[in-house]
Amino acid sequence: MPRVVDHDERRRQIAEALLVVAARDGHENVSSRAVAKELGVATGSLWHYFDGFDDVIRAAAAEVTRRTDQRIAEATAGLRGLALLDALMREVLPVDERTRTEAHVVVGFWGRLATLAPTADAGAPTLATWQDSIRAALAQAIDDGELAPATPTAAVMALLRSITYGQQVVEVTEPQDADAHLAVLDSILAPWRI
């Protein structure tokens, strides 16, 4: 009797193996052979689940986003306003060993993703899916009197999105301690705090 394989779960395992290789050995050493070796399978078995290595890279980028979303949901449960925003940003800024390692992996992905053949949903794996949570946190902070009513939420959101990407690059090129990354966040919110 043939073994039943969960196609989606196997795709996730392959994407996770790519992430392990990237974090441990660097993006320059990520290849289909290295991913297969990490899984303990023949390279050809990867192609039962993906059309090519570009698809594996996209799946790994999506896996990083999925993991981050899951961490954010857990860290922000029951929070609102600035407490919610702080907890969320601590999951995307490089402030601990996990998020620092993730910054190295994510920044490496950006270069690789930029070289992939375009697809209709090419940006989907790396979209900051937590933007709605930031928007809600800012609205709650205004409602709760933590931020001024005149807070330009769209501009603050744009800055917050920029620093999440920017601080990941800073961490890769000029490592900082957690306080330095969080100080950038504080400086964005300072003019609007009550």
N, C-alpha and C positions, 0 to 999 in steps of 0.2 A: 504494500500500500504506500503510495507516495506521501511524503511528509508535507504537511500544510504549513506554508510560510506566510506570516503576516507581512505583506508587501510594504506597507507604510512603516512598520516597526523596523524592518530590515533597512529601508532607506535611511531612517533616523540613525541606526547603528553605524551605517557607512559614513553619514555626515559627522557623527560624533567621533569616529575614528580619524577623520580628516582634522577635526579640531584638536584632537590629542597630538597628532603629528605636528600640526602648526605650532601649538603651544610649546611642545617639547623640543622640536628640531628646527623651528623657523619655517616661514613660508617658502623659502628657497628650496627646502627639502620636501615639500608636499608634492606627491605624484600619485598616480593610480597604483603604482607598485608599492609605495610606502603605505598607502591606505590599506591595500590588500594584506600586506605583511602585518600591519597592526591588528587586523581582524583575524589573521591566521587562515586566509582563504587565497585561492588563485585569483590573479588579477582579472581574468576573464569573467569571474562570477559577479564582479561589480556591474557589468553591463546587462545583467538580467533585471537590474533595478533602475538604471540610468542610461540615457541615450549617449552620454559622453561625459568627459571630465568637467566640462563647463557646468553641467547640471549638478554634479556632485558639489562643486564650489558654491553654486547658488543654494543648494540644500543645506550646506554647512552654515552659510550666512543666515539663512532662515532659522536654523537651529539656535544660533546665538540669540536672535531676536526672541524666539520662543522661550528660551531659558530666562532671558532678562525679564520678559513679560511675567513669567511665573514668579520670579523673585519679587518683582514689584508688587504683584497681587498679594503675596504673603506679607511683605514688609509694610504695606499700607492698609491692611485690613483694619477697619474701625477708626482710621485716622481721617482728619479733615484739615483744610486750610494749610497753614505753613508747616504743621507737623507732617501732613501727608506729602507736601512738596519736598520737605527735607528728606523723608524716608525714601521717596522715589528717586531723588537725585543721588542719594548715596548708593543706589543700585546701578547707576549708569556712569557716575564719575569714578575715576580710578583711585579709590580711597582705601582699599584693602587688597590682600593678596589675590583674591578671586577676580576682582574688577581690574586690577593692574594687569594680570595675565590676559584677561579678556580684551583689554585695550590693545595689547600687542597683537592679538589674533585679529581683532576687528580692523585695526589700521592696516595690517597686511592684506586683509580682504579687499579693502577699497581699491588698491592698485590692481589686484587681479580682476575684480568685478568690472572695473573700467575697461578692461581689454576684452571682455567676453562679447560674443556676438549678441546684438540687441534682440530682445524679445518684447512682446507686448507688455509683460509685467516685470521688466528687468529691475525696476527699483523696488519692487514689493518686498524682497527678502530683507532689505536694510531700512525700510521705513520705520521711523520712530513711532511705534504703535501706541506709545504712552502719551501722546500729545493731548488726547482728550482728558486724561487724568491731570495733566498740568493745568489745562484750562479750568477744570473743575476746582482744583486746589486754589488757584488764584481767585476765582469767583467766591469761594468759601471764605478765603482770607479777607477779602473785601467785605463780605457780608458780616463776618465775625469781628470786624474792626481791627484786624491785624495789619492790613494794608489800606492805604488811602483810597477813597472812592475814585479819585482821578487816576489811579494806576492804569497806565496804558497796557492792558493785558496782551494785546496782539504783539506789541513791541517787546514786552518782557518775555513772552513765549518764544519769539524769534531769537532773543539773546540766550535764553536757556538752552534752546536747541543747539545754537552755535557753540556754547561752551561745553556741552556734552561731547561734541565731536572734537572741538579744539583742545580740551583738556586731555582727551585720549591721545592726541598727537603729541602734546606737551609731555605726557608721561612716557611715550616711546622715545622721544628725542632728548628730553631734559627731565628725567624723573624728579618728581616733587613729592613731598610728604602730603598726607591726607589734608592737613590744615591748609596748605597752599591751594589745593584744588577747591576746598570748601570756601576759602576766602573769596575766590572769584564768584561763587554763587552768592555769598553774602553781599558783595559789592553791587551786584545787579539789583538785589532787593532793597538795599539800604535806603535809597531815596524815597521809597514808597512805604516803608514801615511806619507804623504809628506808635 
